[in-house]
Amino acid sequence: MAQIAVLQIKVVEGDGSVHPPGAHVARPLTVEVTDETGHPVAGAAVSFQLPPQGPSGLFSNGLRTDLVLTDASGHASIHSVQLNRNGGQFRIRITAVKEQARAGAISTQYIGENRDSALASAAKPAPVAAPETAAQPTPRVAAKSGEITPTTTKMGSGSHKKWIILAAIAAAAAGAAFVGVSRASASKSSSSTVPCSTACIGTPTITIGNP
């Protein structure tokens, strides 16, 4: 037999299939391998590979990769796939090898009630977290003009009492000084004039301005 130089592979059954979520699918996909002249190639090794994440599943061997040899008609089929419940579109990568020749193909599959729902599930964007709201500072309330806070009122009352006490002290000091001056004047008058048995207090004179 002449050595095969070129391989050709195509999906003949199961491409574009829609499967229920979590379904166990028997014989979901069949491919045909031919040479450059279109004759079927028997004994070609065909590998099928499922996606590692997202919508996917496992073959009957418990792995995401399975290997099948083509029959006399050049056909190779996947016998069993256990799908997961992730809705959406996924692709099965197919590679055929015979001697030195190699060929590849991709089959598109869907998990969902129908193709539209599967595509919508795959295109659904991830939810965006709401941005955190910065804590608002507590506004300060300024006192209106003319208002008196309790602290101000207390200070005003104490200040008023303080001025009354100071005024009383000043008045007492002034009275004491006035009495002292009057007594000194009376003593001087008694030494130069006729003494009297009764204390005499003259009328003081207050001068305002330059003397």
LINQUIUR-V505418 format. One record per residue. N is the residue number from 0. RES is the residue in one small letter. D_FIRST is the distance of its C-alpha to the first C-alpha in whole Angstrom. Layout:
BEGIN
n,res,d_first
N,RES,D_FIRST
N,RES,D_FIRST
END
This chain:
BEGIN
n,res,d_first
0,m,0
1,a,4
2,q,6
3,i,9
4,a,12
5,v,14
6,l,15
7,q,18
8,i,21
9,k,24
10,v,26
11,v,27
12,e,29
13,g,32
14,d,33
15,g,36
16,s,38
17,v,41
18,h,42
19,p,45
20,p,46
21,g,46
22,a,43
23,h,41
24,v,38
25,a,35
26,r,32
27,p,33
28,l,30
29,t,26
30,v,24
31,e,20
32,v,17
33,t,15
34,d,13
35,e,15
36,t,14
37,g,16
38,h,13
39,p,14
40,v,12
41,a,13
42,g,14
43,a,15
44,a,18
45,v,21
46,s,24
47,f,28
48,q,31
49,l,34
50,p,37
51,p,39
52,q,42
53,g,44
54,p,43
55,s,40
56,g,39
57,l,37
58,f,34
59,s,34
60,n,34
61,g,37
62,l,35
63,r,35
64,t,31
65,d,28
66,l,25
67,v,23
68,l,19
69,t,17
70,d,17
71,a,15
72,s,17
73,g,16
74,h,20
75,a,22
76,s,26
77,i,28
78,h,30
79,s,34
80,v,36
81,q,39
82,l,41
83,n,44
84,r,47
85,n,47
86,g,47
87,g,45
88,q,42
89,f,39
90,r,35
91,i,32
92,r,30
93,i,26
94,t,23
95,a,19
96,v,17
97,k,13
98,e,12
99,q,14
100,a,15
101,r,18
102,a,20
103,g,24
104,a,26
105,i,30
106,s,31
107,t,35
108,q,37
109,y,41
110,i,43
111,g,47
112,e,49
113,n,47
114,r,45
115,d,48
116,s,50
117,a,47
118,l,47
119,a,51
120,s,50
121,a,48
122,a,50
123,k,53
124,p,55
125,a,56
126,p,60
127,v,62
128,a,65
129,a,68
130,p,70
131,e,73
132,t,76
133,a,78
134,a,82
135,q,84
136,p,87
137,t,91
138,p,93
139,r,96
140,v,99
141,a,102
142,a,105
143,k,107
144,s,110
145,g,113
146,e,112
147,i,113
148,t,111
149,p,112
150,t,112
151,t,114
152,t,117
153,k,117
154,m,118
155,g,120
156,s,122
157,g,122
158,s,123
159,h,126
160,k,127
161,k,127
162,w,129
163,i,132
164,i,132
165,l,132
166,a,135
167,a,137
168,i,137
169,a,138
170,a,141
171,a,142
172,a,142
173,a,144
174,g,146
175,a,147
176,a,147
177,f,150
178,v,152
179,g,152
180,v,153
181,s,156
182,r,157
183,a,157
184,s,159
185,a,162
186,s,162
187,k,163
188,s,165
189,s,167
190,s,168
191,s,169
192,t,171
193,v,173
194,p,171
195,c,171
196,s,170
197,t,167
198,a,164
199,c,163
200,i,160
201,g,160
202,t,158
203,p,155
204,t,154
205,i,150
206,t,150
207,i,146
208,g,145
209,n,147
210,p,150
END
